[in-house]
Amino acid sequence: MEQVIPRVELTPRAAELVRRLRESHGPLMFHQSGGCCDGSAPMCYPDGEFRTGGSDVLLAELQVEGVEEPVTFWMSRSQYEVWSHTRLIVDVVPGRGSGFSLEAPEGVRFLTRSRVVDG
């Protein structure tokens, strides 16, 4: 049987930060930035605060232990066309995040690492 590789996954550090942010802000969502000003960082928002539409692709509904509801992960359709052959791994690193992403005041930022997948 072939193993299913998730399109998006969180490292343990990212999952822990998601749990903390969920406690403070309620249900969450991610939108993978296009890289203009924030270096292709996944932006974390209260669920529904970032408006998605026909130009966006829902890549994942992440199940995070300790978080009641799935955390959606979105990307623009044009960016997805470039990244469609990759698996995205969301991590947390020290540094200043975007002022719009919920982790910014924490002194850390989410970072997406990508791995090429077959097929």
Secondary structure as GFF3:
##gff-version 3
##sequence-region A 1 119
A	DSSP	beta_strand	8	10	.	.	.	ID=ss1
A	DSSP	alpha_helix	12	25	.	.	.	ID=ss2
A	DSSP	beta_strand	28	32	.	.	.	ID=ss3
A	DSSP	beta_strand	42	46	.	.	.	ID=ss4
A	DSSP	beta_strand	56	62	.	.	.	ID=ss5
A	DSSP	beta_strand	71	76	.	.	.	ID=ss6
A	DSSP	alpha_helix	77	83	.	.	.	ID=ss7
A	DSSP	beta_strand	86	94	.	.	.	ID=ss8
A	DSSP	three_ten_helix	104	106	.	.	.	ID=ss9
A	DSSP	beta_strand	108	116	.	.	.	ID=ss10
###
